Amino acid sequence: MASPRDPVADLRRIAFLLERANEATYRVRAFRSAAAVVAKTPHDELVARAEAGTLAKLAGVGDVTARCVTESLAGEEPVYLRRIAATEGTDLPAAAAELRSALRGDCHVHSDWSDGGSPIEEMALAAADLGHEYFVLTDHSPRLTVARGLTADRLRKQLDHVDRLNAALPEGFRILTGIEVDILEDGGLDQEDELLARLDLVVGSVHSKLRDDAARMTRRMVTAIANPHLDVLGHMTGRKVAAAGEGDAAHRKARTRPPSDFDLERVIGAVLEHGKAIEINSRPDRLDPPKRMLTVAREAGCLFTVDTDAHAPGQLDWLDFGCERAALCGVPADRIVNTWTAERLTRWTASHA
């Protein structure tokens, strides 16, 4: 008889692959919830329930997840896991794969402290499993209430929590402190200066009044870029594209959003003048900036990050999408700041203060 597999690990792996494939949230939640229940249930009880066919009577375990647990306990790779793993996709083209292998971390990651779906420690362990050396934790700032943005007090508590986590995480991995701070209508940054100065890296993004006229949007962005606390301009156009995955085609199309209007040359000029970076956002529903803008920024000599903007563990593996776009637009690895060590990265961000 085959040795039993770890059903919790199998359920979490399925959830990870579903997240990476941008599948519906309810599917991911079903497997993560079942994994949490199974992890708390004594092994002997799991075996007895699997033999009696009563696993689905556990609250949080459904018929599909029960079948996966039963197969794992029998030493079989769950059919569901085999099926989803078989559709993972094709290998990256050589130039994109070279960029991906050069990345040491991710500068834009969310947790359940704001609008992410998983605890910081779960995101960190998933990133370490992917071979990252670090990620920057960038939960939202207070003005974005729909995303449970962090007040100054909550951010201070998060910083203390990250200190404790870093002491317990596997050697060779580190959480860097950060924020995705809202760029306000006047170009100000939505958090206390004292706190922004404490963070390892600050991503600044526009989340409101995205249809402002070009002159106002340009002033807003240029003012924010000049702020010494901002290091990276996040998803610079604010666009949403019709990504494959959740919902049918009509639903996906309804979630699209055109890019904001602004003077690209002035924004790029400000990025260069102040030594900041432009984010290449890897989310399948953003892929921001568009390739035309990315090419202009590359030709101008800008620095970049390739980030996932991950809100769940499986999304941390979306770096491939950003690397493909960077390679297509000829962005060299030495101008992507998250190919740098954490020490070099934080020296660069400190130079802006």
ABEGO torsion letter per residue (X at the ends): XBBBBBAAAAAAAAAAAAAAAGBBAAAAAAAAAAAAAAAABBAAAAAAAAAAGAAAABBGBBAAAAAAAAAAAAGBBBAAAAAAAAAAEBBBBAAAAAAAAABABBABBBBAABABABBAAAAAAAAAAAGBABBBBBBBBAABAAAGBBBAAAAAAAAAAAAAAAAABBBGBBBBBBBBBBBBAAGBBBBBAAAAAABABBBBBBABGAABBAAAAAAAAAAAAABAABABBBGAAGBBBBBBEBEBAAAAAAABBBBBBBBAAAAAAAAAAAGBBBBBBABAAAGOBBAAAAAAAAAAGBBBBBBAGBABAAAAAAAAAAAAAAAAAGBBAAABAAABBAAAAAAAAAAAX
